[in-house]
Amino acid sequence: MGQRMVSVMLALAGVVLMGALALLGYNVCRAAQSGPGWRRRLVGAGLSLLGLFGVAPAATAAEAPAKLVAADGKPLADSPEWKALDAAWREAGEVASGKRGPYPFDAAGKKRLLEAVATAGKDAEALQARGLLSEAEAGLLKQDLAVLVAGVQMKRPSEMKLATCYAPMPYAPAQDGLRRLAARLPLLEKLAAGERVQPDAARRVLGCIEQDLALLSGKEGAPPLSAADRAKAAEVRKAVAAHVARIRAALRE
């Protein structure tokens, strides 16, 4: 089967998929820009085929994405759960980044910090249950807290300063960044597609996401990705960057 015939069949399949999505109430144009890669490719091919015949999907008000705006952040900021989560996050972030040095705590301090970060995950769930965080915001926070746990675990307590039986962890920042962004993408898409975003929570998760975007773009001097990962990285980075831009725009208004 020739390449041209394959392209035509894919385009026809895309048109069929567009019709099914429209019947289910999906925004066809948005489906070409977000969601699974196979869906974006098929819908994009379908749109291109329709474009050749001068046909474009109707852009109704119901299909238009809702305007994303920043919610009133005061109820969240004033809640005891958020204050505890934020304090644990700040301390764990300083430890994991190395800001507090190679031996940032003793054994008791390490245990206390890990317990505080674990409690922060439960605080995120409690805030979601109270309606102060959306499911996407709570989920993204919990994913980043898990990364902080790993960073804290890697730091040795002061009692281990003279220990030599220590095997360093493999260092693959770009691959780790790709894995984290791919895991965050479904929740990030859901957050960007919503109507309101909590400023404090969004700034927390966007900071981590933007660091990983920088890793994948080579701005942090990380070793390059393997050839097998580059195509996936480009696709993930493009989708993530679009959602981040929408959320940042809401925070600026």
CORLIN-V88006 format. One record per residue. N is the residue number from 1. RES is the residue in one small letter. SS is DSSP state (A for helix, B for strand, O for the rest). Layout:
BEGIN
n = [N,N]
res = [RES,RES]
ss = [SS,SS]
END
This chain:
BEGIN
n = [1,2,3,4,5,6,7,8,9,10,11,12,13,14,15,16,17,18,19,20,21,22,23,24,25,26,27,28,29,30,31,32,33,34,35,36,37,38,39,40,41,42,43,44,45,46,47,48,49,50,51,52,53,54,55,56,57,58,59,60,61,62,63,64,65,66,67,68,69,70,71,72,73,74,75,76,77,78,79,80,81,82,83,84,85,86,87,88,89,90,91,92,93,94,95,96,97,98,99,100,101,102,103,104,105,106,107,108,109,110,111,112,113,114,115,116,117,118,119,120,121,122,123,124,125,126,127,128,129,130,131,132,133,134,135,136,137,138,139,140,141,142,143,144,145,146,147,148,149,150,151,152,153,154,155,156,157,158,159,160,161,162,163,164,165,166,167,168,169,170,171,172,173,174,175,176,177,178,179,180,181,182,183,184,185,186,187,188,189,190,191,192,193,194,195,196,197,198,199,200,201,202,203,204,205,206,207,208,209,210,211,212,213,214,215,216,217,218,219,220,221,222,223,224,225,226,227,228,229,230,231,232,233,234,235,236,237,238,239,240,241,242,243,244,245,246,247,248,249,250,251,252,253]
res = [m,g,q,r,m,v,s,v,m,l,a,l,a,g,v,v,l,m,g,a,l,a,l,l,g,y,n,v,c,r,a,a,q,s,g,p,g,w,r,r,r,l,v,g,a,g,l,s,l,l,g,l,f,g,v,a,p,a,a,t,a,a,e,a,p,a,k,l,v,a,a,d,g,k,p,l,a,d,s,p,e,w,k,a,l,d,a,a,w,r,e,a,g,e,v,a,s,g,k,r,g,p,y,p,f,d,a,a,g,k,k,r,l,l,e,a,v,a,t,a,g,k,d,a,e,a,l,q,a,r,g,l,l,s,e,a,e,a,g,l,l,k,q,d,l,a,v,l,v,a,g,v,q,m,k,r,p,s,e,m,k,l,a,t,c,y,a,p,m,p,y,a,p,a,q,d,g,l,r,r,l,a,a,r,l,p,l,l,e,k,l,a,a,g,e,r,v,q,p,d,a,a,r,r,v,l,g,c,i,e,q,d,l,a,l,l,s,g,k,e,g,a,p,p,l,s,a,a,d,r,a,k,a,a,e,v,r,k,a,v,a,a,h,v,a,r,i,r,a,a,l,r,e]
ss = [O,O,A,A,A,A,A,A,A,A,A,A,A,A,A,A,A,A,A,A,A,A,A,O,O,O,O,A,A,A,A,O,O,O,O,O,A,A,A,A,A,A,A,A,A,A,A,A,A,A,A,A,O,O,O,O,O,O,O,O,O,O,O,O,O,O,O,O,B,B,O,O,O,A,A,A,A,A,O,A,A,A,A,A,A,A,A,A,A,A,A,A,A,A,A,A,A,O,O,O,O,O,O,O,O,O,A,A,A,A,A,A,A,A,A,A,A,A,A,A,A,A,A,A,A,A,A,A,A,O,O,O,O,O,A,A,A,A,A,A,A,A,A,A,A,A,A,A,A,A,A,A,A,A,O,O,O,A,A,A,O,O,O,O,O,O,O,O,O,O,O,O,A,A,A,A,A,A,A,A,A,A,A,A,A,A,A,A,A,A,A,A,O,O,O,B,B,O,A,A,A,A,A,A,A,A,A,A,A,A,A,A,A,A,A,A,O,O,O,O,O,O,O,O,O,O,A,A,A,A,A,A,A,A,A,A,A,A,A,A,A,A,A,A,A,A,A,A,A,A,A,A,O]
END
